[in-house]
Amino acid sequence: MRFDIMTLFPDMVSMVLAESIIGRAQRAGHIEVHCHQIRDFSENKHHNVDDTPYGGGVGMVMAAPPIYGCYRSITEQIDPGARRRVIYLSPRGRLFTQDVARELCGYDELILLCGHYEGVDERIIEEIVDEEISIGDYVLTGGELPACILVDAVSRMLDGVLASPECYEGESIASGLLEYPQYTRPPVFLGREVPPILLSGHHENIDKWRAEQSLLLTEARRPDLYAAYKETHKHTK
């Protein structure tokens, strides 16, 4: 899969996505991440990309022409037959969830637009954006961190990025439940012992314990997830 990220801070995005699993996935050729500086497409001699909002108000709005120029440059580089989706990271978009990430895995290319200041001219959204996505109900200074989160969440479900599907299917949220508690050496730490069942070597009992712990944790900490899980599995014994 190819990700094209339109941003005023490409170095910030590149630095985050060059590390760890996502960085290795790029170097191995499982994914491509291209960051594009919107400012490069400004026709203003000072490379301005923003202006005051019509109607007045506080702050500045990112102008449509530089963003559109950046978008056109990207579309000239890619396969016109590729299945792609253009996403604007925005607090007014639909909430980003594991199901949304799984849905986005079906595309060949995702083009992500990172807003800044007071947002972007509405006309660029109408012209090029397929959908707006929000990573949560809080305010950030720009769309760069949300873009990195989206790339990470989608990429780890693509073939070759992780060792096997089991690496993500049983994790918190992905399964519909929070993940069970994890332990490693030493067996005793500050007087706290690893649950004996995990040292028993009885894999069937361990799996049963982990499933029970996932249910208990989810019920206690995320009753919304627990209710949804019980509703989905109400006809399953």
MDAnalysis code that builds the backbone (N, CA, C; Angstrom):
import MDAnalysis as mda
import numpy as np

u = mda.Universe.empty(711, n_residues=237, atom_resindex=np.repeat(np.arange(237), 3), trajectory=True)
u.add_TopologyAttr("name", ["N", "CA", "C"] * 237)
u.add_TopologyAttr("resid", np.arange(1, 238))
u.add_TopologyAttr("resname", ["MET", "ARG", "PHE", "ASP", "ILE", "MET", "THR", "LEU", "PHE", "PRO", "ASP", "MET", "VAL", "SER", "MET", "VAL", "LEU", "ALA", "GLU", "SER", "ILE", "ILE", "GLY", "ARG", "ALA", "GLN", "ARG", "ALA", "GLY", "HIS", "ILE", "GLU", "VAL", "HIS", "CYS", "HIS", "GLN", "ILE", "ARG", "ASP", "PHE", "SER", "GLU", "ASN", "LYS", "HIS", "HIS", "ASN", "VAL", "ASP", "ASP", "THR", "PRO", "TYR", "GLY", "GLY", "GLY", "VAL", "GLY", "MET", "VAL", "MET", "ALA", "ALA", "PRO", "PRO", "ILE", "TYR", "GLY", "CYS", "TYR", "ARG", "SER", "ILE", "THR", "GLU", "GLN", "ILE", "ASP", "PRO", "GLY", "ALA", "ARG", "ARG", "ARG", "VAL", "ILE", "TYR", "LEU", "SER", "PRO", "ARG", "GLY", "ARG", "LEU", "PHE", "THR", "GLN", "ASP", "VAL", "ALA", "ARG", "GLU", "LEU", "CYS", "GLY", "TYR", "ASP", "GLU", "LEU", "ILE", "LEU", "LEU", "CYS", "GLY", "HIS", "TYR", "GLU", "GLY", "VAL", "ASP", "GLU", "ARG", "ILE", "ILE", "GLU", "GLU", "ILE", "VAL", "ASP", "GLU", "GLU", "ILE", "SER", "ILE", "GLY", "ASP", "TYR", "VAL", "LEU", "THR", "GLY", "GLY", "GLU", "LEU", "PRO", "ALA", "CYS", "ILE", "LEU", "VAL", "ASP", "ALA", "VAL", "SER", "ARG", "MET", "LEU", "ASP", "GLY", "VAL", "LEU", "ALA", "SER", "PRO", "GLU", "CYS", "TYR", "GLU", "GLY", "GLU", "SER", "ILE", "ALA", "SER", "GLY", "LEU", "LEU", "GLU", "TYR", "PRO", "GLN", "TYR", "THR", "ARG", "PRO", "PRO", "VAL", "PHE", "LEU", "GLY", "ARG", "GLU", "VAL", "PRO", "PRO", "ILE", "LEU", "LEU", "SER", "GLY", "HIS", "HIS", "GLU", "ASN", "ILE", "ASP", "LYS", "TRP", "ARG", "ALA", "GLU", "GLN", "SER", "LEU", "LEU", "LEU", "THR", "GLU", "ALA", "ARG", "ARG", "PRO", "ASP", "LEU", "TYR", "ALA", "ALA", "TYR", "LYS", "GLU", "THR", "HIS", "LYS", "HIS", "THR", "LYS"])
u.atoms.positions = np.array([
    [0.846, -1.196, 0.000],
    [0.000, 0.000, 0.000],
    [0.880, 1.244, 0.000],
    [0.381, 2.274, -0.655],
    [1.086, 3.547, -0.706],
    [0.316, 4.591, 0.102],
    [1.042, 5.358, 0.904],
    [0.474, 6.471, 1.651],
    [1.130, 7.756, 1.155],
    [0.329, 8.731, 0.773],
    [0.832, 10.053, 0.407],
    [0.263, 11.061, 1.403],
    [1.142, 11.775, 2.077],
    [0.722, 12.662, 3.156],
    [1.027, 14.102, 2.778],
    [-0.003, 14.920, 2.672],
    [0.136, 16.342, 2.360],
    [0.190, 17.123, 3.671],
    [1.277, 17.838, 3.898],
    [1.520, 18.441, 5.200],
    [2.424, 19.657, 5.097],
    [2.385, 20.509, 6.099],
    [3.335, 21.613, 6.219],
    [4.565, 21.198, 7.012],
    [4.541, 19.981, 7.571],
    [5.648, 19.515, 8.408],
    [6.054, 18.085, 8.011],
    [6.553, 17.917, 6.794],
    [6.901, 16.570, 6.318],
    [7.999, 15.897, 7.131],
    [8.948, 16.681, 7.651],
    [10.027, 16.070, 8.438],
    [9.491, 15.449, 9.720],
    [8.512, 16.092, 10.308],
    [7.884, 15.563, 11.529],
    [7.257, 14.206, 11.270],
    [6.499, 14.116, 10.169],
    [5.820, 12.861, 9.832],
    [6.829, 11.787, 9.452],
    [7.808, 12.149, 8.632],
    [8.805, 11.185, 8.180],
    [9.586, 10.606, 9.349],
    [9.918, 11.469, 10.321],
    [10.685, 11.013, 11.467],
    [9.913, 9.972, 12.279],
    [8.640, 10.219, 12.508],
    [7.823, 9.279, 13.290],
    [7.671, 7.949, 12.565],
    [7.396, 8.004, 11.270],
    [7.100, 6.786, 10.514],
    [8.339, 6.043, 10.039],
    [9.518, 6.600, 10.292],
    [10.761, 5.919, 9.908],
    [11.228, 4.935, 10.966],
    [10.581, 4.942, 12.122],
    [11.037, 4.118, 13.242],
    [10.216, 2.839, 13.377],
    [10.779, 1.899, 14.131],
    [10.078, 0.694, 14.583],
    [9.490, -0.114, 13.421],
    [8.344, -0.721, 13.651],
    [7.744, -1.655, 12.697],
    [7.405, -0.964, 11.377],
    [6.891, 0.254, 11.441],
    [6.495, 0.951, 10.215],
    [7.726, 1.324, 9.399],
    [8.800, 1.704, 10.055],
    [10.040, 1.981, 9.342],
    [10.588, 0.742, 8.670],
    [10.558, -0.383, 9.374],
    [11.039, -1.639, 8.790],
    [10.163, -2.073, 7.621],
    [8.852, -1.845, 7.741],
    [7.938, -2.212, 6.658],
    [8.237, -1.406, 5.396],
    [8.603, -0.144, 5.563],
    [8.980, 0.671, 4.403],
    [10.265, 0.158, 3.767],
    [11.250, -0.126, 4.603],
    [12.542, -0.577, 4.072],
    [12.428, -1.942, 3.391],
    [11.470, -2.755, 3.848],
    [11.259, -4.071, 3.252],
    [10.364, -4.010, 2.017],
    [9.793, -2.856, 1.752],
    [8.952, -2.701, 0.574],
    [7.503, -3.123, 0.747],
    [7.076, -3.355, 1.985],
    [5.682, -3.752, 2.209],
    [4.734, -2.560, 2.084],
    [5.211, -1.373, 2.422],
    [4.423, -0.151, 2.276],
    [5.324, 0.961, 1.745],
    [4.693, 1.974, 1.162],
    [5.405, 3.189, 0.757],
    [4.781, 4.371, 1.478],
    [5.612, 5.235, 2.029],
    [5.126, 6.465, 2.659],
    [5.841, 7.642, 2.009],
    [5.067, 8.558, 1.428],
    [5.628, 9.737, 0.771],
    [5.025, 10.976, 1.428],
    [5.888, 11.847, 1.920],
    [5.437, 13.085, 2.553],
    [5.664, 14.255, 1.596],
    [4.659, 15.099, 1.435],
    [4.701, 16.183, 0.460],
    [4.510, 17.524, 1.166],
    [5.423, 18.446, 0.919],
    [5.367, 19.777, 1.512],
    [4.386, 20.642, 0.719],
    [3.269, 20.973, 1.340],
    [2.254, 21.794, 0.677],
    [2.828, 23.158, 0.288],
    [3.721, 23.682, 1.108],
    [4.290, 25.005, 0.857],
    [5.019, 25.076, -0.494],
    [5.523, 23.939, -0.950],
    [6.231, 23.915, -2.239],
    [5.323, 24.282, -3.403],
    [4.029, 24.243, -3.197],
    [3.086, 24.484, -4.280],
    [2.404, 25.849, -4.161],
    [2.929, 26.679, -3.273],
    [2.424, 28.040, -3.158],
    [2.988, 28.889, -4.297],
    [2.141, 29.670, -4.921],
    [2.583, 30.548, -5.996],
    [2.962, 31.924, -5.479],
    [2.824, 32.140, -4.184],
    [3.219, 33.386, -3.549],
    [4.735, 33.419, -3.385],
    [5.371, 34.566, -3.614],
    [6.830, 34.640, -3.539],
    [7.356, 34.354, -2.139],
    [6.498, 34.519, -1.140],
    [6.895, 34.215, 0.243],
    [6.480, 32.790, 0.643],
    [5.924, 32.047, -0.299],
    [5.453, 30.672, -0.068],
    [4.396, 30.593, 1.030],
    [3.562, 31.620, 1.101],
    [2.469, 31.593, 2.068],
    [1.438, 30.542, 1.670],
    [0.874, 29.875, 2.645],
    [-0.148, 28.856, 2.377],
    [-1.452, 29.145, 3.106],
    [-1.511, 30.260, 3.834],
    [-2.693, 30.568, 4.620],
    [-3.092, 32.027, 4.426],
    [-4.315, 32.341, 4.867],
    [-4.805, 33.709, 4.766],
    [-5.904, 33.883, 5.810],
    [-6.313, 35.139, 6.001],
    [-7.363, 35.416, 6.975],
    [-8.704, 34.906, 6.450],
    [-9.575, 34.461, 7.350],
    [-10.867, 33.898, 6.907],
    [-11.842, 34.967, 6.446],
    [-12.542, 34.693, 5.359],
    [-13.640, 35.565, 4.958],
    [-14.686, 35.585, 6.076],
    [-15.230, 36.759, 6.330],
    [-16.237, 36.891, 7.380],
    [-15.651, 37.223, 8.728],
    [-14.302, 37.240, 8.805],
    [-13.651, 37.558, 10.065],
    [-13.485, 36.358, 10.970],
    [-12.810, 36.560, 12.065],
    [-12.580, 35.480, 13.019],
    [-11.120, 35.385, 13.399],
    [-10.843, 34.592, 14.400],
    [-9.491, 34.433, 14.912],
    [-8.746, 33.380, 14.098],
    [-7.446, 33.618, 13.873],
    [-6.614, 32.609, 13.230],
    [-6.596, 32.715, 11.721],
    [-5.890, 31.770, 11.119],
    [-5.701, 31.736, 9.671],
    [-6.250, 30.431, 9.105],
    [-6.573, 30.451, 7.822],
    [-7.123, 29.285, 7.126],
    [-6.168, 28.896, 6.010],
    [-5.886, 27.598, 5.881],
    [-5.048, 27.131, 4.785],
    [-5.780, 27.313, 3.464],
    [-5.098, 27.921, 2.498],
    [-5.705, 28.238, 1.210],
    [-5.821, 26.997, 0.327],
    [-6.800, 27.027, -0.574],
    [-7.047, 25.878, -1.440],
    [-5.995, 25.670, -2.531],
    [-5.501, 26.717, -3.209],
    [-4.608, 26.484, -4.351],
    [-3.350, 25.661, -4.054],
    [-2.587, 25.951, -2.982],
    [-1.401, 25.124, -2.740],
    [-1.733, 23.658, -2.454],
    [-2.824, 23.434, -1.733],
    [-3.227, 22.055, -1.438],
    [-3.612, 21.339, -2.728],
    [-4.339, 22.035, -3.586],
    [-4.752, 21.418, -4.844],
    [-3.544, 21.121, -5.730],
    [-2.577, 22.038, -5.754],
    [-1.359, 21.795, -6.528],
    [-0.606, 20.588, -6.011],
    [-0.551, 20.437, -4.696],
    [0.112, 19.277, -4.083],
    [-0.618, 17.997, -4.469],
    [-1.939, 18.037, -4.390],
    [-2.755, 16.870, -4.734],
    [-2.560, 16.477, -6.197],
    [-2.562, 17.440, -7.103],
    [-2.379, 17.140, -8.517],
    [-1.001, 16.533, -8.771],
    [0.005, 17.008, -8.065],
    [1.352, 16.455, -8.210],
    [1.382, 14.989, -7.799],
    [0.667, 14.663, -6.736],
    [0.617, 13.272, -6.259],
    [-0.083, 12.388, -7.286],
    [-1.228, 12.831, -7.776],
    [-1.998, 11.994, -8.702],
    [-1.262, 11.765, -10.016],
    [-0.339, 12.650, -10.349],
    [0.460, 12.456, -11.561],
    [1.535, 11.384, -11.377],
    [1.838, 11.040, -10.122],
    [2.906, 10.092, -9.832],
    [2.405, 8.663, -9.667],
    [1.120, 8.495, -9.518],
    [0.600, 7.191, -9.111],
    [-0.184, 6.531, -10.244],
    [-0.435, 5.260, -10.063],
    [-1.193, 4.475, -11.027],
    [-2.637, 4.981, -11.069],
    [-3.094, 5.461, -12.222],
    [-4.470, 5.982, -12.300],
    [-5.528, 4.921, -12.034],
    [-5.157, 3.652, -12.164],
    [-6.113, 2.582, -11.920],
    [-6.134, 2.092, -10.484],
    [-5.275, 2.660, -9.641],
    [-5.203, 2.230, -8.245],
    [-6.473, 2.630, -7.497],
    [-6.882, 1.766, -6.602],
    [-8.038, 2.086, -5.760],
    [-7.546, 2.978, -4.624],
    [-7.944, 4.228, -4.633],
    [-7.412, 5.159, -3.643],
    [-8.526, 5.924, -2.942],
    [-8.173, 6.500, -1.800],
    [-9.115, 7.295, -1.011],
    [-8.368, 8.495, -0.446],
    [-9.000, 9.655, -0.543],
    [-8.412, 10.892, -0.017],
    [-9.102, 11.220, 1.304],
    [-8.304, 11.369, 2.342],
    [-8.828, 11.558, 3.700],
    [-8.285, 12.856, 4.287],
    [-9.172, 13.659, 4.836],
    [-8.781, 14.861, 5.568],
    [-8.911, 14.561, 7.055],
    [-7.805, 14.676, 7.793],
    [-7.832, 14.427, 9.232],
    [-8.488, 15.621, 9.906],
    [-9.675, 15.406, 10.454],
    [-10.498, 16.511, 10.931],
    [-11.338, 16.094, 12.131],
    [-11.505, 16.972, 13.140],
    [-12.339, 16.623, 14.295],
    [-13.809, 16.436, 13.954],
    [-14.224, 16.874, 12.772],
    [-15.635, 16.696, 12.425],
    [-15.873, 15.425, 11.610],
    [-14.823, 14.635, 11.399],
    [-14.957, 13.404, 10.637],
    [-15.476, 12.248, 11.475],
    [-15.691, 11.108, 10.832],
    [-16.123, 9.926, 11.581],
    [-14.965, 9.434, 12.440],
    [-15.305, 8.827, 13.550],
    [-14.296, 8.413, 14.518],
    [-13.470, 7.250, 13.980],
    [-12.161, 7.367, 14.103],
    [-11.253, 6.318, 13.645],
    [-11.258, 5.170, 14.650],
    [-11.570, 3.977, 14.172],
    [-11.614, 2.782, 15.004],
    [-10.864, 1.662, 14.302],
    [-10.743, 0.536, 14.983],
    [-10.087, -0.612, 14.362],
    [-10.857, -1.089, 13.138],
    [-12.170, -1.002, 13.196],
    [-12.976, -1.400, 12.036],
    [-12.719, -0.476, 10.847],
    [-12.566, 0.815, 11.107],
    [-12.263, 1.755, 10.024],
    [-10.883, 1.457, 9.450],
    [-9.920, 1.180, 10.323],
    [-8.569, 0.838, 9.860],
    [-8.616, -0.406, 8.980],
    [-9.381, -1.391, 9.395],
    [-9.508, -2.627, 8.617],
    [-10.155, -2.343, 7.256],
    [-11.131, -1.474, 7.246],
    [-11.791, -1.089, 5.997],
    [-10.811, -0.407, 5.035],
    [-9.953, 0.458, 5.579],
    [-9.012, 1.201, 4.737],
    [-7.912, 0.308, 4.172],
    [-7.723, -0.869, 4.746],
    [-6.746, -1.817, 4.208],
    [-7.116, -2.273, 2.792],
    [-8.345, -2.073, 2.417],
    [-8.793, -2.519, 1.104],
    [-8.388, -1.606, -0.043],
    [-7.737, -0.494, 0.267],
    [-7.320, 0.437, -0.782],
    [-5.864, 0.199, -1.168],
    [-5.526, 0.600, -2.399],
    [-4.134, 0.535, -2.849],
    [-3.351, 1.748, -2.375],
    [-4.058, 2.859, -2.229],
    [-3.392, 4.099, -1.842],
    [-4.300, 4.955, -0.988],
    [-3.730, 5.560, 0.048],
    [-4.435, 6.537, 0.860],
    [-3.690, 7.863, 0.751],
    [-4.408, 8.920, 0.388],
    [-3.845, 10.266, 0.373],
    [-4.407, 11.004, 1.585],
    [-3.525, 11.454, 2.467],
    [-3.938, 12.071, 3.723],
    [-3.613, 13.558, 3.717],
    [-4.592, 14.369, 4.034],
    [-4.416, 15.809, 4.108],
    [-4.369, 16.235, 5.567],
    [-3.270, 16.873, 5.949],
    [-3.091, 17.355, 7.323],
    [-3.399, 18.843, 7.375],
    [-4.446, 19.209, 8.080],
    [-4.775, 20.614, 8.246],
    [-3.906, 21.257, 9.309],
    [-3.995, 22.580, 9.393],
    [-3.268, 23.326, 10.415],
    [-3.996, 24.650, 10.624],
    [-3.548, 25.425, 11.589],
    [-4.183, 26.701, 11.904],
    [-5.668, 26.455, 12.217],
    [-6.562, 27.179, 11.521],
    [-8.001, 27.006, 11.759],
    [-8.638, 26.020, 10.789],
    [-7.807, 25.286, 10.082],
    [-8.330, 24.313, 9.128],
    [-8.045, 24.720, 7.699],
    [-8.767, 24.121, 6.769],
    [-8.534, 24.371, 5.347],
    [-9.790, 24.949, 4.710],
    [-9.592, 25.639, 3.590],
    [-10.689, 26.188, 2.814],
    [-11.662, 25.052, 2.456],
    [-12.926, 25.261, 2.764],
    [-13.947, 24.226, 2.561],
    [-13.991, 23.734, 1.121],
    [-13.624, 24.590, 0.192],
    [-13.724, 24.211, -1.222],
    [-12.750, 23.102, -1.602],
    [-11.609, 23.017, -0.912],
    [-10.668, 21.938, -1.227],
    [-11.224, 20.610, -0.721],
    [-11.962, 20.651, 0.382],
    [-12.609, 19.437, 0.887],
    [-13.652, 18.955, -0.114],
    [-14.437, 19.911, -0.614],
    [-15.479, 19.556, -1.582],
    [-14.878, 19.009, -2.880],
    [-13.708, 19.502, -3.255],
    [-13.117, 19.158, -4.543],
    [-12.383, 17.824, -4.541],
    [-11.614, 17.529, -3.484],
    [-10.730, 16.359, -3.557],
    [-10.939, 15.320, -2.464],
    [-11.574, 15.686, -1.359],
    [-11.623, 14.787, -0.192],
    [-12.791, 13.807, -0.299],
    [-12.504, 12.526, -0.051],
    [-13.552, 11.503, -0.043],
    [-14.236, 11.408, 1.310],
    [-13.456, 11.577, 2.370],
    [-14.058, 11.556, 3.698],
    [-13.137, 12.207, 4.712],
    [-13.737, 12.645, 5.814],
    [-12.988, 13.210, 6.928],
    [-12.977, 12.185, 8.062],
    [-11.833, 12.089, 8.730],
    [-11.684, 11.128, 9.830],
    [-11.101, 11.845, 11.040],
    [-11.649, 11.550, 12.203],
    [-11.182, 12.096, 13.477],
    [-10.601, 10.975, 14.330],
    [-9.514, 11.259, 15.024],
    [-8.965, 10.232, 15.920],
    [-9.475, 10.384, 17.348],
    [-10.306, 11.387, 17.618],
    [-10.849, 11.520, 18.965],
    [-11.367, 12.922, 19.232],
    [-12.086, 13.061, 20.322],
    [-12.722, 14.326, 20.664],
    [-11.806, 15.196, 21.513],
    [-10.755, 15.677, 20.885],
    [-9.842, 16.617, 21.537],
    [-9.165, 17.423, 20.444],
    [-8.526, 18.518, 20.831],
    [-7.965, 19.443, 19.854],
    [-6.453, 19.276, 19.772],
    [-5.938, 19.164, 18.545],
    [-4.506, 19.097, 18.294],
    [-4.099, 20.289, 17.432],
    [-2.808, 20.544, 17.347],
    [-2.340, 21.687, 16.570],
    [-2.343, 21.430, 15.070],
    [-2.458, 20.192, 14.658],
    [-2.465, 19.884, 13.239],
    [-2.806, 18.437, 13.002],
    [-2.862, 18.057, 11.736],
    [-3.253, 16.697, 11.380],
    [-2.111, 15.718, 11.259],
    [-0.882, 16.148, 11.591],
    [0.272, 15.274, 11.397],
    [0.251, 14.054, 12.316],
    [-0.010, 14.258, 13.598],
    [-0.062, 13.106, 14.513],
    [-1.211, 12.164, 14.172],
    [-2.412, 12.671, 13.892],
    [-3.469, 11.767, 13.434],
    [-3.095, 10.987, 12.178],
    [-2.398, 11.632, 11.251],
    [-1.984, 10.927, 10.034],
    [-1.038, 9.781, 10.367],
    [-0.101, 10.029, 11.279],
    [0.835, 8.972, 11.686],
    [0.100, 7.814, 12.347],
    [-0.887, 8.144, 13.168],
    [-1.671, 7.102, 13.832],
    [-2.422, 6.262, 12.810],
    [-3.032, 6.908, 11.839],
    [-3.775, 6.181, 10.820],
    [-2.851, 5.266, 10.018],
    [-1.692, 5.774, 9.605],
    [-0.748, 4.963, 8.838],
    [-0.302, 3.756, 9.659],
    [-0.003, 3.963, 10.927],
    [0.446, 2.870, 11.787],
    [-0.641, 1.807, 11.930],
    [-1.853, 2.233, 12.253],
    [-2.943, 1.285, 12.498],
    [-3.298, 0.477, 11.260],
    [-3.289, 1.131, 10.089],
    [-3.618, 0.426, 8.855],
    [-2.474, -0.487, 8.435],
    [-1.247, 0.025, 8.495],
    [-0.091, -0.720, 7.978],
    [0.119, -2.048, 8.684],
    [-0.109, -2.084, 9.982],
    [0.223, -3.298, 10.734],
    [-0.698, -4.468, 10.393],
    [-1.778, -4.200, 9.669],
    [-2.656, -5.290, 9.241],
    [-2.379, -5.746, 7.809],
    [-1.406, -5.118, 7.159],
    [-1.089, -5.485, 5.779],
    [-0.115, -6.659, 5.749],
    [-0.188, -7.456, 4.701],
    [0.652, -8.642, 4.567],
    [2.134, -8.274, 4.665],
    [2.842, -9.014, 5.511],
    [4.281, -8.873, 5.622],
    [4.754, -7.883, 6.646],
    [3.866, -6.973, 7.097],
    [4.304, -5.947, 8.044],
    [4.572, -6.564, 9.419],
    [3.671, -7.425, 9.874],
    [3.895, -8.201, 11.093],
    [4.130, -9.661, 10.705],
    [4.650, -10.423, 11.647],
    [5.032, -11.804, 11.353],
    [3.846, -12.655, 10.914],
    [2.666, -12.411, 11.521],
    [1.480, -13.194, 11.175],
    [0.250, -12.447, 11.655],
    [-0.941, -12.784, 11.145],
    [-2.162, -12.114, 11.591],
    [-2.400, -12.235, 13.097],
    [-1.911, -13.311, 13.703],
    [-2.099, -13.493, 15.144],
    [-1.457, -12.373, 15.949],
    [-0.482, -11.688, 15.335],
    [0.215, -10.610, 16.038],
    [-0.693, -9.418, 16.314],
    [-1.775, -9.275, 15.547],
    [-2.676, -8.146, 15.791],
    [-4.108, -8.565, 16.081],
    [-4.509, -9.763, 15.669],
    [-5.911, -10.147, 15.811],
    [-6.347, -10.303, 17.261],
    [-5.425, -10.712, 18.146],
    [-5.805, -10.926, 19.534],
    [-5.532, -9.749, 20.442],
    [-5.061, -8.643, 19.885],
    [-4.703, -7.500, 20.703],
    [-5.938, -6.736, 21.160],
    [-5.722, -5.830, 22.132],
    [-6.810, -4.994, 22.604],
    [-7.508, -4.320, 21.442],
    [-8.814, -4.249, 21.527],
    [-9.695, -3.616, 20.556],
    [-9.868, -4.465, 19.304],
    [-8.782, -4.984, 18.736],
    [-8.878, -5.742, 17.490],
    [-9.829, -6.923, 17.632],
    [-9.818, -7.571, 18.790],
    [-10.673, -8.730, 19.020],
    [-12.070, -8.339, 19.494],
    [-12.247, -7.058, 19.795],
    [-13.509, -6.608, 20.376],
    [-13.443, -6.476, 21.878],
    [-12.363, -6.984, 22.472],
    [-12.153, -6.918, 23.922],
    [-10.786, -6.315, 24.216],
    [-10.600, -5.879, 25.454],
    [-9.269, -5.468, 25.890],
    [-8.399, -6.711, 26.068],
    [-7.116, -6.546, 25.883],
    [-6.210, -7.680, 25.981],
    [-6.004, -8.087, 27.440],
    [-5.775, -9.359, 27.657],
    [-5.500, -9.904, 28.993],
    [-4.153, -9.377, 29.511],
    [-3.907, -9.460, 30.835],
    [-2.629, -9.014, 31.396],
    [-1.464, -9.866, 30.884],
    [-0.326, -9.220, 30.684],
    [0.878, -9.893, 30.213],
    [1.963, -9.871, 31.293],
    [2.794, -10.913, 31.330],
    [3.876, -11.021, 32.315],
    [5.121, -11.602, 31.644],
    [6.274, -11.270, 32.191],
    [7.520, -11.896, 31.758],
    [8.446, -12.013, 32.975],
    [9.665, -12.492, 32.778],
    [10.600, -12.665, 33.881],
    [10.936, -11.322, 34.539],
    [11.168, -11.344, 35.876],
    [11.263, -12.466, 36.801],
    [9.891, -12.935, 37.287],
    [9.810, -14.140, 37.832],
    [8.515, -14.658, 38.299],
    [7.965, -13.897, 39.504],
    [8.858, -13.236, 40.271],
    [8.428, -12.426, 41.412],
    [9.090, -11.059, 41.299],
    [8.296, -9.987, 41.370],
    [8.817, -8.631, 41.288],
    [8.169, -7.779, 42.374],
    [9.003, -7.262, 43.286],
    [8.526, -6.456, 44.410],
    [7.403, -7.166, 45.167],
    [7.557, -8.479, 45.319],
    [6.589, -9.291, 46.040],
    [5.373, -9.697, 45.242],
    [5.292, -9.237, 44.005],
    [4.143, -9.579, 43.162],
    [4.508, -10.767, 42.277],
    [3.696, -11.825, 42.354],
    [3.988, -13.053, 41.627],
    [3.207, -13.132, 40.323],
    [3.801, -13.782, 39.350],
    [3.085, -14.103, 38.109],
    [1.978, -15.102, 38.449],
    [0.775, -14.945, 37.906],
    [-0.289, -15.922, 38.164],
    [0.188, -17.339, 37.868],
    [0.010, -18.261, 38.815],
    [0.535, -19.629, 38.659],
    [0.088, -20.326, 37.375],
    [-1.116, -20.014, 36.897],
    [-1.621, -20.676, 35.701],
    [-0.685, -20.467, 34.512],
    [-0.027, -19.288, 34.455],
    [0.842, -18.983, 33.318],
    [2.148, -19.757, 33.372],
    [2.461, -20.329, 34.518],
    [3.678, -21.126, 34.673],
    [3.388, -22.619, 34.599],
    [2.118, -22.960, 34.397],
    [1.708, -24.371, 34.466],
    [2.086, -25.175, 33.227],
    [2.227, -24.486, 32.080],
    [2.485, -25.207, 30.834],
    [1.247, -25.830, 30.231],
    [0.077, -25.641, 30.858],
    [-1.179, -26.205, 30.365],
    [-1.840, -25.166, 29.457],
    [-1.629, -25.304, 28.171],
    [-2.026, -24.249, 27.243],
    [-3.536, -24.062, 27.153],
    [-4.284, -25.130, 27.276],
    [-5.734, -24.992, 27.220],
    [-6.243, -24.160, 28.389],
    [-5.724, -24.439, 29.583],
    [-6.121, -23.673, 30.761],
    [-5.635, -22.226, 30.685],
    [-4.449, -22.032, 30.107],
    [-3.928, -20.674, 29.940],
    [-4.817, -19.871, 29.006],
    [-5.219, -20.474, 27.892],
    [-6.103, -19.788, 26.948],
    [-7.432, -19.427, 27.613],
    [-7.964, -20.351, 28.424],
    [-9.219, -20.093, 29.110],
    [-9.063, -18.941, 30.102],
    [-7.955, -18.925, 30.844],
    [-7.690, -17.849, 31.810],
    [-7.577, -16.500, 31.101],
    [-6.878, -16.488, 29.994],
    [-6.704, -15.237, 29.248],
    [-8.029, -14.716, 28.728],
    [-8.874, -15.611, 28.227],
    [-10.190, -15.199, 27.732],
    [-11.033, -14.616, 28.864],
    [-10.986, -15.259, 30.031],
    [-11.740, -14.768, 31.187],
    [-11.237, -13.397, 31.620],
    [-9.910, -13.222, 31.638],
    [-9.336, -11.945, 32.044],
    [-9.707, -10.834, 31.070],
    [-9.728, -11.147, 29.777],
    [-10.126, -10.147, 28.779],
    [-11.559, -9.677, 29.022],
    [-12.436, -10.614, 29.303],
    [-13.824, -10.264, 29.575],
    [-13.949, -9.408, 30.834],
    [-13.252, -9.806, 31.896],
    [-13.327, -9.069, 33.163],
    [-12.772, -7.657, 33.022],
    [-11.638, -7.537, 32.362],
    [-11.028, -6.219, 32.177],
    [-11.914, -5.312, 31.337],
    [-12.468, -5.873, 30.269],
    [-13.306, -5.072, 29.387],
    [-14.579, -4.627, 30.096],
    [-15.184, -5.517, 30.857],
    [-16.398, -5.164, 31.597],
    [-16.116, -4.054, 32.604],
    [-14.953, -4.118, 33.265],
    [-14.616, -3.147, 34.305],
    [-14.184, -1.799, 33.739],
    [-13.415, -1.828, 32.641],
    [-12.800, -0.583, 32.159],
    [-13.435, 0.005, 30.914],
    [-14.066, -0.828, 30.089],
    [-14.721, -0.335, 28.870],
    [-16.084, -1.006, 28.736],
    [-17.024, -0.614, 29.592],
    [-18.356, -1.239, 29.525],
    [-19.025, -1.087, 28.168],
    [-18.652, -0.035, 27.421],
    [-19.225, 0.137, 26.087],
    [-18.772, -0.980, 25.155],
    [-17.474, -1.305, 25.201],
    [-16.958, -2.403, 24.390],
    [-17.542, -3.739, 24.842],
    [-17.665, -3.897, 26.147],
    [-18.192, -5.147, 26.698],
    [-19.632, -5.374, 26.233],
    [-20.440, -4.322, 26.295],
    [-21.838, -4.446, 25.877],
    [-21.930, -4.792, 24.397],
    [-21.085, -4.149, 23.575],
    [-21.097, -4.435, 22.141],
    [-20.652, -5.863, 21.864],
    [-19.657, -6.326, 22.612],
    [-19.152, -7.688, 22.424],
    [-20.221, -8.706, 22.816],
    [-20.890, -8.476, 23.939],
    [-21.932, -9.407, 24.399],
    [-23.098, -9.434, 23.418],
    [-23.432, -8.297, 22.850],
    [-24.523, -8.243, 21.885],
    [-24.161, -9.035, 20.632],
    [-22.909, -8.884, 20.177],
    [-22.450, -9.581, 18.981],
    [-22.412, -11.083, 19.190],
    [-22.075, -11.511, 20.421],
    [-21.889, -12.935, 20.708],
    [-23.016, -13.544, 21.530],
    [-24.174, -12.878, 21.552],
    [-25.249, -13.355, 22.433],
    [-25.813, -14.702, 22.012],
    [-25.635, -15.078, 20.756],
    [-26.141, -16.372, 20.276],
    [-25.028, -17.421, 20.206],
    [-23.832, -17.042, 20.728],
    [-22.691, -17.973, 20.687],
    [-22.448, -18.510, 22.074],
    [-22.350, -19.803, 22.186],
    [-22.076, -20.406, 23.487],
    [-20.597, -20.359, 23.764],
])
